[in-house]
Amino acid sequence: MGYEGNLDQESATPPKKSLFRYNSPLVQVSLIGLVCFCCPGMYSALTGMGGSGQVDPTAANNANTALYATFAIFGILGGGIYNVLGPRLTLASGCSTYALYAGSFLYYNHYHHQTFAIVAGVILGIGAGFLWAGQGAIMTSYPPHDRKGTYISLFWGIFSMGGVIGGLIPFFMNYNRSEASSVNDATYIGFMCFMTAGALLSLAILPPSKVIRDDGTNCTKVEYSSVSTEATEILKLFLNWKMLLIAPAAWAGNFFFSYQFTNVNGALFNLRTRGLNSVFYWVAQILGSIAIGYVLDFSLLSRKMRGYVGIGIVASLGTAIWGGGLANQLKYSRHDMPEKLDFKDSGVDYAGPFVLYVSYGLLDAMFQTLVYWLIGCLADDSETLSRYAGFYKGVQSAGAAVAWQIDTRKVPFLSELIINWSLMTVCYPLLLVLVKLAVKDDKEGEEGAEREVAPSFAQ
């Protein structure tokens, strides 16, 4: 009798699964990381050169404004589209738009007509909305709830390697062109090859119902939704107090790219040095994501306390880095541009601006990883998290559209820096409130986090 009882007890316990199964969260999050390595990773490297590799950033600024304006709409809609179509169709259709964008600047290299680049930006905005909503759902819902920071760091590391490789492409392709102002055709073709590979790789992503966690449990059993249901749920996001607390962080999250890419990397360095800077910018992103991911998963027993500590670290580091940026910005302006720095010829003059630009990359990764971790703490199913991630990316893209247009209007560099620093500073107290009211400790689970109760400040 006792022997049979032991057998029943053993059979009731799901067998431990291998980490490296094709249907494991580890492999699937790694795959979405590789997809983003090839597509948005290469896009980030292209944009990070300043002016998308062109001497005049006007075409790139207008293309990015169009991109982020449509991204803002389809980012918010993307979560619902993901829930209706599933990951493969959503991701593949989104990834297929990236190579067209890089190709538009190959065309611009020869004809200098920006209409194609702007139209490609609009199309990429739609595709990016699909991709990032799906990516957010996979990255935050597939991992076990007590290791979300680790998996977000894993994703961010693989994704950022796209920026590293993408930075090496223009560096080597233009190494002997120290006086060049625009990148050569081979640079854009290299980007297009990687982006096409990413679109094909997206077909390898499994739906959430087929992903099994390491303890043998299903990742999620959500069935695909209907258009009417998703339309209703997306509208509710604009009244969801958790999303309203995240909205300022979302707005700030990509706002600084136009300033950092165009008015720091693009303004201070020559072409080949911009490519080298991009390599280290994205290496810093990898290191920053790993560091904050460790803090958010392993530093303290209480998940709520880990959230407080993570916000404190990012806020302190951000204040120091933007302070350094202010000191650097006071040395030049739109009407008093310095001589372009070269990593070989400029000596010690190159060191300070280089460290600052790399530090911006470190801060970006830590900030983004922190916010994604907070989103992952709010729910555990891919259906809800795809909407949350879509809302985050939509608001983030609306902010970026405004930022790129601000730069097009030739707003003073110093004003842009102050706006960016202020936006990031405002969001930290709101994230602290979110942790206090919505993040539950590990033992309470996401079920508690998912209860939709009105916030009470009397706790």
N, C-alpha and C positions, 0 to 999 in steps of 0.2 A: 504493500500500500504506500509506504513511504517512498519506495523506489519509483512507483508510478507518479507520485506527487512531484518528485524531483524532475521527472521527465516532462510533466506538464509545465512546471515552472521554467525549465530550460527552453521549451518550445514557445512559451509566451514571450520570451525575450528575443527581440530581433537581432539577428547576427550582425556583427560589426562589419561594415563595408570598407572596401579599399578606397583610399584617398584619390587614386589615379584612374578610377573607372571613367569611362566616357560620359556616363550620366551622373557624375558626382558634381557637387557645387564647385569644387576646386577647379576641375577641368572646364566647366562651363563658364565660370567667371574668368578663367585664363583665356578662353576662346573669345569672349566679348572684349577682353583687353587687347588681344591681337587684332580683332576687327578695328578697334579704335586706334591702335598703333598705326594701321595702314591708312585709315581715312581721316578722322579728325586730328590724329597725331601729325600727319603730314600737312594737313591744312594749317595747323598751329605753327609748324616750322616755316611754312610758306609766308604766313602773315607776320611771323616773328621777325622776318628779315627787314621789316619796315617797307610799307608800300607794296607788299607782295613781290618784292624783288625789283621794283621799278624806281627810277630816280624821282619821279613825281608821284606822291602818294594819293593824288586826287581820285584816280580811277579806282584804286583799292579802297579808299575811304567810302566812295559812293557805292561800290559793290558790297562792302561790308554793311553799310547802312541798310541796303535793300535786303541783304541776307538776314540780318538780325531782326528786321521788321517782320518778315514772314516767319522767321524762326519763333518769334514771340507768340504768334497766333498758333502755328502748328506744333510748337512745344507744348502748349496747354492742351491742344486737341490730341497730341500724340499718345498720351496715356490711354485715352479712350480707343484710339485706333489700334493700339497694341492689344488691348483687351478683346477687340473684335476680330482682328486678323491673326493674332499670334505672333511669336517672335520672328520666325523666318521671313514671312512676307514683309513685315514691318521693317525689319533691319535691312533686308536686301534692297528694298525700294529706296530706303534712306541712303544707304551706302553708294548706290549707283549714281548719285548726283555729285559726288566729290570730284571725280575725274573731269567732269565737264567744267567745273570751276577752275581747276588748274589749267585746263586747255584754253580757257578764255584769255588767260594771261600769256599763253604761248602765242595766241592770235594777236594780242595787244602788242607783243614784242615787235611785230612786223607792220601792223596797220595803225596802231595808236587810236583805235575807235573804242570808247569805253562802253558802248551800248551792250555788246556781247557780254562783257564782264558783269554789268549790272543785271542783265537777264539771268546769267548763270548764278549770280548771287541770290536772286529771288528763288530759283529752283533749288539751290543748295539749302536755303532757309527752310523750305518744305521738307527736304530729305533729312536735314539735321534734326528737325523736330521729331520725326519718326525715330531716328537712330537713338537720340539721347533719352527719349522716354523709355524705349525698350531697354537701353543700357542701364538706366536708373532702376528699373524694376528688377532686372536680373541681378545687379550688383548688391541690392539691398534686401531682396527677398530670398534668394537662393541660399546664402550662407546661414549657419546656425546663429541664433540671436546673440550669443555671447562672443562671437568672433567676427562681427560685422566690420569692425575697424580694421582687422587683419586682412579681410577679403577686399575691402575698399582700397587699402594700401597696395595689395597685390595687383588689383586692376590698374590703379593709378601708376604704379611702377611700369607695367607693361605698356600702357597707353603713352606714358611720357618717353619711353624708349623710341617711340615714333618721332617725337620731337628731336631726340638725340640724333637718330639716323637722318632725319629730315634736315637737321642743321649741318651734318657732314656733307650732304649732297651739294648745296651751294658753296660750301667751304672748299671742297676739292675741285668742283667744276670751275670755280672762279679764282683758284688760288694764285695763278699767275697774272691775274687781271686786277692788280692793286688799285688801278685808277678807274676801273669799270664802274658804271653807274647803275646798270640794269643787268640782271642775270642772263645767262645764255639759254638757248633753246633746250639743251640737254638737261638742264636743271628742272624745267617744267615737265619734260617727258619722264624723267625719273620719278617725280611726284605722281604723275598719272599712272605709272605702272604699279606703284604701291597701292594707290587708291582702288584700282581695278581688282587687285588681288584681295583687298579687304571686302569688297562687295561679294566676291565668290565665297570667301571664308564665312560670311554671315549665314550662309545656308547650312552650316554645321551646327548652329545653335539649336538645342532641344527646347521644346515647350516645357513650362514649369511642372506640368503633371507627370512628366517622365524623369524628372530630376530627383534622385534619392540621396538624402543626407547620409553622413558617415555612420550614424547610429541605426540606419535601416528605415527611417521614417521618410514619408513623402515630403518634398519641399513645399508643395501647395496642391490643393485639390480643386482649385478654382476652375470653373467652366467658362468658356468664352462668352462674352456678354453680347448685348444687342446695342444698336445705335441709339435708340431712345433712352435706354438705361444709362449709357455713357454720357449722353448729352446732359441728362439731369444731374448726374454725379459730378461732372465737370463744373457745372454752374454752382453747385454747392461749395466747391472749393473756395470761391470768392467770399463766402461767409464763414468759412472754417477758421476759427481763431488760431489754430496751430499754423495754418498756412499764412495767415496775416502776420504772425510773429516772425515767420521765416522770410516774408516778402522783402524787407529791406536788405537782408543778407543776399537774397537772390539778385536784387537790383544791382548791388555793389559787386557781385561775383565776377562779372566780365567787363565791368565798366572801365577798369583800369587798363585793359589791353591796348586800347588805342593810344593811350599816353605812353605806356611802357614800350610797345613795339615801334611806334612811329617817332615819338619825341624823345626817347632815350636811346634805344638801339639804332633806330634809323637816323637820328639827328647827330649822334656823337661819333659813330664808327663808319669806316669804309665798308664796302660790300663783303669782302672775304672775312673781315673781322666780325661782321654781323652774324655770318654763318657759324663761326667759332663760338661766339657768345651764346647763340641759340643752343648749341650742344650743351654747354655748362648750365644754361638756364633750365633745361629739361633734366639734366642730371640732378640739379638741386631740387627739382620737383619730386623726383624719385625718393631722395633722401628725406625731404620734408614730409612726404606722405607716410613713409615707413615710421618716422619718429613719432608723429602725432597719432598714427594708428596704434602703435604700441601703448602710448599713454591712454588712449580711449578704450583699449581692451584689457590691459594687464596692470596698470599702475596701482589701482586701488580695488578693494573688494566691491565697493558700492559703485554701480554704474552711474548713478546720479552725481556722485562726487567726481568720478572720472570726467563727466561732462563739464562740471565747473572748472576743474583743473585744465582741461583742454582749451576751454574758452579763455581762461586766464593766460595761458601760454601764448596762444595765437594773438590775443589783444596786446600783450606786452611786446612780443616780437614785432608785430605790425607797427606799433608806435615807434619803436627804434628804427625800423627800416624806412618808414615814411619820413621820419626825422632826418635820416641820412639823405633821402631823396630831396628834401627841401634844401639842405646844405649844398647839394650838387646843382640843383636847379637855379639857385641864385647866381650861378656863374655864367649862365647863358640864357638867351631868349629867342623868340622867333625873328627878331630884328637884329640880333647880335649873335649869330651862329658861330661856334668855334670851328677850328680846323678839324677835319675828320681824323679820328684816332686809328692807328693800325697796330695790331698786336705785336708786330715785329719791330716797327720803326719808332713807336711813340714812347717806349721806355716806361718809366714810373708813372707818366701821365695817364697811361692806359689802366693802371691797376685799380684806382679808386672807382671810376665809372663801371669797370668790369665787375668788381665785387658787388656794387650796388645792383646792377642789372641781374646778376645771379641770385642775389638776396630776394629780389622781387619774385623770382620763380619759386624759391623756397616758401615764401609767404603764401603765394597763390595755392600751392598744393596743400599746405597745412589748413588753409581756410576752407578749400573745397572739400577735403576729406572730413573735416569737422562737421560741415553742414550736411553732407551725405550721411554721416554717422547718425546725426540727430534725426534726419528723415527716416533712417532705418530703424530707429528706436520707437517710432510712432505707430508702426504696424509690422506684420510679419507675412502678409500675403501679397503676391505679385499684382493682383488686381488693384488693391488700394495704393500700393507703392508706385505703380506705374503712373497713376494719376498725380500723386504727390511729386514724383520726379518730373513729370511733364509740366506741372505748375511751376516748379522751381526753375526749370530750364526756360520756360516761356517768359517768366518775369525777368530772369537773368538776361535773356536775349533782347527784351524791350529796353533794358538799361543799356546794353551794348549798342543797340541801334542809335540811341540818343548820343552816346559817347562818341561814336564814329562821326556823327554829323556835327557835334561840337568841334571836333578837330578839323573837319572840313571848313567850318566857319572861321578858322584861324584864331580861336580863342587863345589868349596868352598861355604859355606853358605853365607858368606859376599858378594861374587860376585852375587849370586842369588838375594839377597836383593837389591843390587844396580841396577841390571837390572830391577827388578820389579818397583822400585821407579822411575827410569828414564822413563820407558815406560808409566807409568801413568801420569807423569809430562808433557811429550811431547804432549799428546792428548788434554790437556785443551785449549791451544790457538786455536787449530783447531776446537774444539767445539764452541768456541766463534765466529769464522768466520762463522760456519754453522748457528748459531743463527742470526747473522747479515744479512746473505744473503738469508736464506731459511725460517726462522720462521716468520710467519705473526701474527699480533695481532688478537685477537678473532673476531673482527668485520669484518676482511678481509676474514676469513674462510680458510679452507683447499684448496678451489679452487685456491686461490692465491698461496698457498704454493706448489701446484702441478704443476704450470706452469714451464715447463722445459726451463729456460732461462740460458744463460751462466752467471757465476758470474761476477759482475762488482765491482771492488774495488774502483771505483770513487764516490761511494755513500757518 
